Amino acid sequence: MVGGLLFAGVLMLGTGVLAVLQGVAALGGEVYTRVDDGYLYGFSPAGWGWVHIALGALIALTGWGVLGDAAWARLPGLLFASLGLVAQFAYLPYQPVWSVVLMAAYALVLWALAVRRDVARR
């Protein structure tokens, strides 16, 4: 397995699990999540929780496929990591530091999945 894909798969598994945990914390409501009124992308904490749980599960499952060197997993990995990055951007006012950390991780996943295999093997 190419090092970049191994990196992407491990990072996808990790960020997927972390996004699920972030979603579970958001389901806990205002105790764990700061809520601002009047935010353009404002959902209820429970709404954001379900978004993060669903995306996190998809990212983790796709990361498992990337680790297994499945040909089908690369394109969905790019799609789900992109959606995860956008979701974290929209979630910035609720958990700013955590969202920035996960946005950086998703950017690294996108980079690792986008590298061509024949270039990475040289």
N, C-alpha and C positions, 0 to 999 in steps of 0.2 A: 504494500500500500504506500502511496506517495505521502510524504510527510505532511504536506498541506491538507490533504484529505483526512488524515488521522487527526491533525490539529482541529480541523473544522468539525469532525464528528464528535470528538471529546468536548469541544466547546459548545456544540449544539446540545449534547446531553446535559451538560452542566447548566447552561442558560435556560434550557427548557424546564428542568426541575426547579430552578430558581424562580422562573416566571410562574410556575404552578404555585409555589410557596407564596409568592407575592400576591397572587390571586386569592389564595386562602386567607392571607392577612387582610386583604381588601374586603373580603366577605365578613370579616370581624367588625367592619364598620369604622366609625370615627375614632375608635380607640387606637388603631394602628395606622390610620390614614388621615392626613390633613385634608380637609374639604374646604375648597374656596367656592363661594357663590359667584355666579356671573362668568365663569370660565367658558370659553367658546366650545371646548370639547368636553364639557362637563357631563359625566354620567353619575349615577349614584355609585357609592363604593362597591355595592354588590354587582352592579353592571360591569364595572371595571374588573371586578374579581373574576367574573365568568369569562370575560374577554381574555384575561391573562391565563386562566386555567386552560381554556381551549387552545390558545396559541402555544402555550408552553408544552402541552401534551403533543401537539402536532410537531413542534420543533424537536422535542426529545425523541419521538418515534422516527422522524426523518434522520436525526443524528445517528440513531441506531442503524438505520439503513446505510448511511454514509460510512460508518465504521465497518459494516459488512461488505463494503465496496459494491453495493447494489447500484446498477446503472440507472434505475428509476429515481434514486434519491437525490441526485445532484440538482436537478431543476426545481423540484419542490423545496429543496433546502434553500435555494436562492429566494424563492417566493416567500416561504415562511419566515426566513430571517429578515427579509425586507419588511414584511408585515409586522414582525416583532419590533423592528427598529421604529417604525411609524407609531405603533401602539405605545412604546416607551416615550417617544417624543410627546405624544398627546397626554401622557400620564405625568409629565414633568412637574406640574404644580402640586401633585398629590404626594409624591416621594421623589424630590429632585435629585438627591445624591444617588440613590439606588437606580433611578431611571438613566442617569448619565453613565453609570457603570455598565448597565446592560446594553445601552446604545453602543458603547465602545466595543463590547463583546460581539454584538450582532454585526458591527462593521468589520471586525476581524473575520467572522464567519463568512461574510459576503466576499471578502478579499480571498480567503483560502479556497472557497468553492469556485470562484471565477477564474482562478489561475489555470491555464491550459496544462493538461497532463504531460504532453510531450516536452513542454518547456520546463516543467518542474523536475523531470527525470534527468535532465542534463547535469 
